[in-house]
């Protein structure tokens, strides 16, 4: 076991290698000052024999270190009241962070799990993950994973193109389906009765959308507790049947004929009414035109009768 030296008068140091005259000299202090500094041992220690001996702290876990006692392990940045946020080690007043942490106080997590959206994308593809928190770059989107949008399409409209391309191999995303639409698990079912029903633990959306052929297709969209999106699709879309031309043409022709007959009957009725009114008017005028047939004694005929005496009636 090493025993400390008990130095003679006038000698000091761990091995009694220094004299008190040398320690108090200006040249000896110069070895304990940093370049361009007037502080001896950074004011955190004593210069003994040209070497800094750092002070001791009441808390034994707090230590000064370095050639000039310029370092310590307790003056680093803090987060939540902890040195280096409890996620790193303070070395010479600088935090050395543990893996998956960064920042001056090691308070920035590099783990992107809290930023993962339900579609499997970081911040829903609408922002960046900074220190485990989404910073939404699209102003329309909000929320912890940039999935909330008050002015956007609903869940059904948002996912219908991907459902359509994966289930029926058609639609706007047909050519980019493998790159853009693999963020959910898809299951085909025979009919609408086979779709998952409300009341299950996972949030569920029932959707009815039109495809590029104007056919209706049905699917459900849900996200489980592990953040996995699941889609169930009815394998056969409901397409409207084409119009029957013959009944339509027959109906149009029948309509035209009926309209023609109706117009003819109306014209005939109007003519009958007109004729009856004219006949009644004629009868009235005829009645008003009758006069008294009695002879007028003053009346003299304008005809003169001449008798020929030679006429014998032959």
ZAMARGU-4260 file (C-alpha; in steps of 0.2 Angstrom, whole numbers, plus 5000, padded with zeros to 4 digits):
<rodrens>
0) 5000/5000/5000 | 5007/5017/4995 | 5009/5029/5009 | 5010/5048/5006 | 5026/5057/5008
5) 5029/5068/5024 | 5040/5082/5017 | 5053/5091/5026 | 5051/5110/5029 | 5053/5120/5013
10) 5047/5105/5002 | 5030/5101/4995 | 5022/5090/4982 | 5016/5072/4980 | 5034/5066/4981
15) 5041/5082/4990 | 5049/5086/4973 | 5045/5105/4974 | 5051/5119/4985 | 5040/5132/4992
20) 5051/5145/4984 | 5048/5137/4966 | 5029/5136/4969 | 5027/5154/4973 | 5037/5160/4958
25) 5028/5168/4943 | 5037/5156/4931 | 5029/5141/4940 | 5012/5148/4938 | 5014/5150/4920
30) 5013/5131/4918 | 4995/5132/4926 | 4988/5145/4914 | 4979/5141/4898 | 4985/5151/4883
35) 4979/5169/4882 | 4971/5167/4900 | 4976/5174/4917 | 4966/5162/4927 | 4977/5149/4936
40) 4969/5132/4934 | 4954/5140/4927 | 4950/5145/4945 | 4945/5127/4949 | 4961/5121/4957
45) 4979/5126/4964 | 4995/5126/4954 | 5007/5115/4963 | 5024/5113/4956 | 5018/5119/4939
50) 5004/5107/4939 | 4985/5110/4942 | 4978/5100/4957 | 4959/5102/4955 | 4947/5106/4969
55) 4936/5093/4976 | 4917/5095/4976 | 4905/5091/4991 | 4896/5080/4979 | 4909/5066/4975
60) 4900/5063/4959 | 4905/5080/4953 | 4923/5081/4947 | 4934/5094/4939 | 4946/5087/4927
65) 4959/5092/4913 | 4976/5099/4913 | 4970/5116/4918 | 4955/5110/4928 | 4945/5117/4914
70) 4933/5102/4912 | 4919/5096/4923 | 4905/5083/4922 | 4891/5094/4929 | 4890/5110/4919
75) 4882/5102/4903 | 4865/5107/4896 | 4850/5100/4905 | 4833/5094/4900 | 4819/5090/4912
80) 4831/5094/4926 | 4843/5081/4921 | 4861/5083/4915 | 4861/5079/4896 | 4842/5074/4899
85) 4848/5058/4906 | 4852/5052/4889 | 4870/5055/4889 | 4886/5058/4898 | 4894/5075/4903
90) 4912/5076/4897 | 4921/5092/4899 | 4905/5102/4899 | 4899/5094/4883 | 4886/5080/4882
95) 4891/5064/4874 | 4874/5057/4869 | 4869/5038/4870 | 4863/5030/4853 | 4847/5037/4846
100) 4849/5053/4855 | 4856/5070/4849 | 4856/5088/4853 | 4866/5099/4866 | 4856/5091/4880
105) 4853/5074/4872 | 4835/5079/4872 | 4832/5075/4854 | 4827/5057/4850 | 4831/5049/4833
110) 4818/5036/4835 | 4804/5039/4822 | 4792/5027/4829 | 4781/5041/4837 | 4780/5049/4820
115) 4774/5034/4810 | 4757/5036/4803 | 4743/5023/4801 | 4748/5021/4782 | 4766/5016/4787
120) 4773/5033/4781 | 4783/5044/4793 | 4772/5059/4797 | 4760/5053/4783 | 4772/5059/4770
125) 4766/5077/4775 | 4781/5082/4786 | 4797/5078/4794 | 4801/5069/4810 | 4811/5080/4822
130) 4816/5073/4839 | 4802/5061/4839 | 4789/5074/4834 | 4781/5077/4817 | 4784/5095/4810
135) 4770/5095/4797 | 4776/5104/4781 | 4759/5104/4772 | 4749/5117/4781 | 4733/5108/4778
140) 4738/5093/4789 | 4739/5093/4808 | 4740/5081/4822 | 4754/5071/4830 | 4757/5061/4813
145) 4751/5074/4801 | 4735/5064/4797 | 4722/5077/4803 | 4715/5087/4789 | 4698/5097/4790
150) 4697/5101/4772 | 4703/5085/4764 | 4694/5070/4758 | 4688/5057/4770 | 4696/5040/4773
155) 4686/5032/4759 | 4690/5044/4745 | 4708/5045/4751 | 4712/5026/4749 | 4700/5022/4735
160) 4713/5024/4721 | 4725/5012/4730 | 4711/4999/4734 | 4705/5000/4716 | 4722/4997/4708
165) 4726/4983/4720 | 4710/4974/4720 | 4705/4977/4701 | 4721/4982/4693 | 4714/4998/4686
170) 4712/5017/4691 | 4723/5032/4691 | 4737/5023/4701 | 4737/5007/4691 | 4755/5010/4685
175) 4762/5016/4701 | 4752/5004/4712 | 4767/4994/4719 | 4776/5010/4724 | 4762/5020/4732
180) 4749/5007/4738 | 4758/4994/4748 | 4755/5002/4765 | 4740/4991/4769 | 4735/4973/4770
185) 4721/4968/4758 | 4709/4954/4759 | 4696/4950/4746 | 4678/4944/4751 | 4664/4937/4741
190) 4650/4949/4746 | 4646/4964/4757 | 4640/4952/4771 | 4657/4946/4773 | 4665/4963/4776
195) 4670/4967/4794 | 4655/4975/4804 | 4655/4989/4816 | 4658/4985/4835 | 4675/4978/4833
200) 4690/4985/4843 | 4698/4993/4829 | 4691/5009/4821 | 4682/5004/4805 | 4676/5014/4790
205) 4664/5007/4778 | 4666/5014/4760 | 4656/5014/4744 | 4665/5022/4729 | 4664/5022/4710
210) 4678/5015/4699 | 4683/5021/4682 | 4669/5011/4674 | 4656/5019/4684 | 4654/5003/4694
215) 4652/5003/4713 | 4664/4994/4724 | 4663/4991/4743 | 4678/4990/4755 | 4682/4993/4774
220) 4697/5002/4781 | 4703/4999/4798 | 4719/5002/4809 | 4724/4990/4823 | 4733/4993/4839
225) 4750/4990/4831 | 4747/5004/4818 | 4744/4991/4803 | 4731/4996/4791 | 4719/4982/4785
230) 4707/4983/4770 | 4693/4971/4765 | 4686/4972/4748 | 4671/4964/4739 | 4679/4955/4725
235) 4665/4959/4712 | 4660/4977/4709 | 4641/4982/4706 | 4640/4988/4688 | 4624/4996/4681
240) 4616/4986/4667 | 4615/4995/4650 | 4599/5003/4644 | 4586/4992/4634 | 4584/5001/4617
245) 4568/4993/4611 | 4557/4999/4626 | 4564/5016/4625 | 4561/5018/4606 | 4543/5010/4608
250) 4540/5022/4622 | 4546/5037/4612 | 4535/5032/4597 | 4520/5029/4608 | 4522/5045/4616
255) 4523/5055/4600 | 4507/5046/4593 | 4498/5049/4609 | 4503/5068/4609 | 4497/5069/4591
260) 4480/5061/4595 | 4478/5072/4609 | 4481/5087/4599 | 4470/5081/4585 | 4456/5078/4598
265) 4458/5095/4605 | 4457/5104/4588 | 4442/5094/4584 | 4433/5099/4600 | 4438/5117/4597
270) 4430/5116/4579 | 4414/5109/4586 | 4413/5122/4599 | 4416/5136/4586 | 4403/5129/4574
275) 4390/5128/4587 | 4393/5146/4592 | 4392/5151/4574 | 4375/5142/4571 | 4368/5149/4587
280) 4373/5166/4581 | 4364/5163/4564 | 4348/5157/4572 | 4348/5172/4583 | 4350/5184/4568
285) 4337/5175/4558 | 4324/5177/4572 | 4328/5196/4573 | 4325/5197/4554 | 4306/5192/4554
290) 4293/5206/4549 | 4273/5208/4549 | 4266/5201/4533 | 4249/5211/4533 | 4245/5222/4518
295) 4247/5241/4518 | 4231/5250/4512 | 4241/5265/4506 | 4253/5253/4496 | 4251/5255/4477
300) 4259/5242/4466 | 4271/5249/4453 | 4265/5237/4440 | 4253/5244/4426 | 4241/5232/4418
305) 4237/5236/4399 | 4223/5227/4390 | 4225/5224/4372 | 4207/5224/4364 | 4213/5214/4349
310) 4219/5200/4360 | 4208/5185/4360 | 4217/5174/4372 | 4225/5164/4358
</rodrens>
